[in-house]
């Protein structure tokens, strides 16, 4: 599966699967290179959808994102497919807060395309993805996110309920947002316990969540 051709050398693994993970622009957190095209296909089990949360976003902001952009396709894609979203700019300045995307299927294709320069040394992006279920999918066998109520302005009546996603238990307390935007319940009540072992002169650091 390489409908866009082979990825350029700076790109990370093209095929991504599992219950969750992180994808970054080439060389992140250093500025991304010019003249690069990367493609990622995220695949999860058919009963799940995919939730993407942007942890960091700094891609040159132009009217049509023509100089550099991250394209998100809902499902498989080829050069004729229209992306569900085309993203550039900065996370808080241009998108008003943490940005997320939820798929309608168990597949997402990502394309990061950069033109002939990155003279402004934009930092690129870092996103977290997670396989999720909702209440309509039945009982949660992993960690049930708390959900929340999101408002555009403090005290504004224009609020919306943020879904309670069900994520894999392994994604809890990993310092990465895996629930919906504005819902950090997967990172609450986490306690770091240091257990010191003298095993081959190495220390073992264990995360424990309460």
N, C-alpha and C positions, 0 to 999 in steps of 0.2 A: 504494500500500500504506500505509494509515493506519487500521488496525483500532481503534486507541485514540484516534483523532482527531488533529488537528494538534498538534505539540509547542508548549509555551509558549516565549515569546520568549527567555528566558535559555539555552535548550538549544542545544547545538552541532548539527552536521549529523546528520540522521536516518539517512542511508544511508552505510555505511562499507564499503569494499572494498579489496582489495590483498593484500599479504603480511604486513602488520603495522602496528601503530599504537598510539596512546594515546587513551583516552577519560577525561574528567574530569567531575565534577559541575559545575553552573553556578557561575561566578565563582571556581572553584578557582585558587589556593590560599586565597582568601578564603572565609568561610563561605557556604554555599548559602542561597538565599532560601526563604521560606515559600511555601506554596500553589503548588507547581510540579510538573509531570509531564513527564518527558522519555522519549523512546523512541529506541533505536538498533537498527538491523538490521545485523549484521556478516555479509557474504557473501564467501566465498572460493571458489576453484575446487573442483569436485565431488570431486576426489581428495584433498583436504585436510580435516583437522579444525581446530578453533579452540581454542587454548590461551589462557586468561586468567590473568594474574598480577596480584595486587593490590600496587601499590607503596605506596599510602597508603589508609587506611580510618579514618574518624572520623564515624560516623553514629549518632545517639542510640540507646543500647541499651535496649530495652524487651523484655518477655517475648515478644511476638509481632511485634516490629518494626512496630507499628501506627502510630507517629508519623512515621517516615521509614524507607525501605528501598530497597535495590537488588534487583530481581528479575531472575533469569537464567532464560531459557527456552531449552531445547535445540531449536532450529529456529525455524520461523515460529510466531507466537502471535497470539491474539486475546483479548478479555476473558474467554472461558470456559476458556482454557488454564491449567493449574496449573504454576507455575514449578518448575524443577528445584531452584533454591535461592532463598532469601529472606534477604538479608544486612543486618545492622546491627551496631553496636558498633564496637570498635576492633581494629585488625589484630592486635596482639600480646597485648593484655589479654584479648580475648574469643575469639580464634581460634588462639592458641598458636603463631603463626608466620606465615610468608608463606602467603597463601591463594591457591589456584588452582582453576580449573575447566577441564575438557576436554570438548569437545562430542562427540556421537556422529555428527554430520553436518557439513555445510559451512555451516551457518547457526546464528547465535545472535541472540536478541532480548533486549535489555536494557531494563528499565523502572526509572526512578528517580522515586519518589513521595514527596513531602513534604507533611505536614499544614499546620495553620494557623500554626505558629510554628517558629522555630529560635532560641529565647532563649538557649540555651547556646552558640550560635555554633559549632556543630560544623563541622569543616573539609570534610567530604564524602569524596570518593574520587578516586583516580587509579589506573587500571588499564592494563596493557599487554596487547595481544592479538597473537597470531601465528598464521599458517597453518602447521600442522605435519603431518609424516608420521611414521610409526614404522617399525621394522625390517621389519615384516610388509608394508609397502607397497613394498619393493624398495630398490635402492641410493639413497643420499642424494646428490643433485646440488647441494645447498647446503652448509650448515654442520651437522655432526653434533654435537649436544650430548654432553657427556661422560657424563651420567647420574651417579647417585650412590646411596648407600645411606642412607635416612632412618631415624633412630631416635627414639623418643619421649623417651628419656632417655639421657644419656651412658653408654655401656657397656651399654645395655639390649639383651637378646637379641631384643626385639620390633622388628625392623628390616624395612624393605621396600625393594625395589629401585626406584629412581626411573628412569623411562623415558629412553632416549636419543632425544629428539625430533630430527627433521631440520627445520631452519628455513631461510629464505632467507638467503643470504650477506650481504645488505644490512642484516640485523638484528644483525650482529656488531659489537661495539665501539661501540654507540650510547648507552651509559650507561643502558640499560633492560633489565630481566630478561626474556629471551624464551625461555629454556629452562625446565625444570620447577622447581618449588619446591626450594630448597636446592642447585640446580645453576646456578652462575654462570659456567659455562665459556665462554659467549658473550661475557663481559666480561673474560676473563683474557688476559694477554699482549698487551694493547693498549698501543701506544706513541703518544703524541701528538707529532707532528712539526709544528713551525711552519715554514712556508715563507713567506718575506717577499717579496712582489712589489710593485713600485711601478707599479701600474696604476690610473690615474685617482685616485691618492692613496688607494687602498683596500688593506686587508690581506686576504689570503686565508688562511683557516685550513683545513688539510686534516687529516683523521683518517687514520691509517694503522694497520692491524692486522697484527701478525706472528703 
